[in-house]
Every structure is written in structure tokens, then in C-alpha cells.
Amino acid sequence: MRRSGGPKPHCAFLLAVLLLLGACASGPRTTSKEFFQLTPESAANKSMQTRRFEMSDGDELLSASAAALQDLGFQVTESNRALGFLRAAKERSARERGQEWSQGLTAFFTTLLTVLCAAGGSTSSAIYVPPVDLHQQINASLIAHPLESGEEGARFEVRVMFYRLVWKGEGQSGDIYIPPGEQKMEMIRDAEIYQRFFARLNKSVFLEGERI
């Protein structure tokens, strides 16, 4: 009896499952080029990232902004009062249960696919074990600039942007080993994070104004 040279139905099915799991585990990426492109969501993002405050001077507002970031666990890594600029960061684990579950399931189906295809006479190899996120650095970049000034103080606009750098673990694509250390950059678009920051900043601005 002649054997067909094409992949067996069960091999093709398992291959489709593996590709689906790989896509779920890797998720959408934001490349450095896309990170700075204007998109239809840019206006909504700016609205989420921006608030206006009345303060006696910009130094006090920058101090209040630094205090708000520190309350959220950030450490200020750069400050330029002349430009009204702050940068802060914090380190966190990036492990996600869903990613690790998908990677484990992918490894199981990969083993099963290899055994079944070998038994069916197929020599095709399409092993893919997606790297999972291991570590992340969450960053905040803030700029405060004056809009107008008067006898009772000045009006400032504060814009903050949160983003993260993620380091991935090891993986495998076919016979190629994927070493750990791959990086990706993602803008954080969770409105709750921005709301929490501005709530803290409102409180810090009040404390600065009252000299508490």
C-alpha cells in the first residue's frame, strides 16, 4: 500500500491548533515605529493623558507630579525643571497566567504532533513554542508647560504617557532555538492607570498649595 506524501488529517489539525495557540500567546505587538505614529485613537489618548492645573509656579507642579508618581511606586530617574520634564520607572514581573498556560498547551500538542506525524510517515516539522513575557519596566514620561499666567498664579497643562518595556523568555520555532532577552515596547492605554495618577496629582497639588 502506498503512503501519501502529504500531511495526515490529524497532523494538519494539530498544526492549526499550534498556530492558534502561538498567536494567542504572542498577542499584539507595538513596534517602536508604530509607537510614535499618529492613529485615529491619538486624540482620545491625548485626552486621557492630559489635565490642566492652576499653580503658583511650575516647580511646585513638577514636585507634586514627582510625589504622585512615587505614591504609585515609581522612582524618578530624570528631572528637568527648566523644561518641566520628568521621567520615572518601576520594575515588575511580566508573567501572565494565560501566556504560560498557552505555552504549556503548545508544548503538549507539539509533542503529540511530532509522535503522530512520525507514525504516519510525515517528516514535516512546524514546532513553535512562543516565548512568554518574563520581566517588564513600566515607564512614565511627563511634561508640564504653562498656558497662561495671571496675578493669582499660572495655568499649566500636564501630559503624562505610560509605556512598558517587556523582556521575553526562551522559545522555539521549528529547529531554531529562540534565546531569552527579546524586547518589545508597548504604550499603556488602560484609562484606569491615568485616572489613578491624576487623582494622586490632584491630591499632591492641594498639599503643595497648602504647604502640608
KABEL-V697003 format. One line per field, one symbol per residue. ss: DSSP state (@ for helix, = for strand, . for the rest). phi: phi as a letter, one per 20 degrees, with the letter a starting at -180 (. if undefined). burial: + if it has 16 or more other ideal C-beta (glycine too) atoms within 10 Angstrom, else -. A space follows every 50 residues. Layout:
# KABEL-V697003
ss->???
phi->???
burial->???
This chain:
# KABEL-V697003
ss->........@@@@@@@@@@@@@@@@@@.....@@@@......@@@@@@@@= =====..@@@@@@@@@@@@@@...======....=========...@@@@ @@@@@@@@@@@@@@@@@@@........==...================== ..================..===..===....=====...@@@@@@@@@@ @@@@@@@@@@..
phi->.eefffffgfffffffffffffffffmfddffffgdefcgegffffffec bdcdcfbffffffffffffffenedfdbbcffemdccbbbebfdfcgfff fffffffffffffffffffenedfccfbdffdfdcbdedcdccccfdacb fepcdcddcccdbcdddeeebbcmeeedffofdbccfedfffffffffff fgfffffffele
burial->------++--+--++-++--++--++---------------------++- +-+-+--+-++++++++++----+-+--+----+++++++---+----+- -++--+--++--++--+----+---+++++++++++++++++++------ ---+-+-+-+++++-++++-++-----+-----+++------++--++-+ +--++--+----
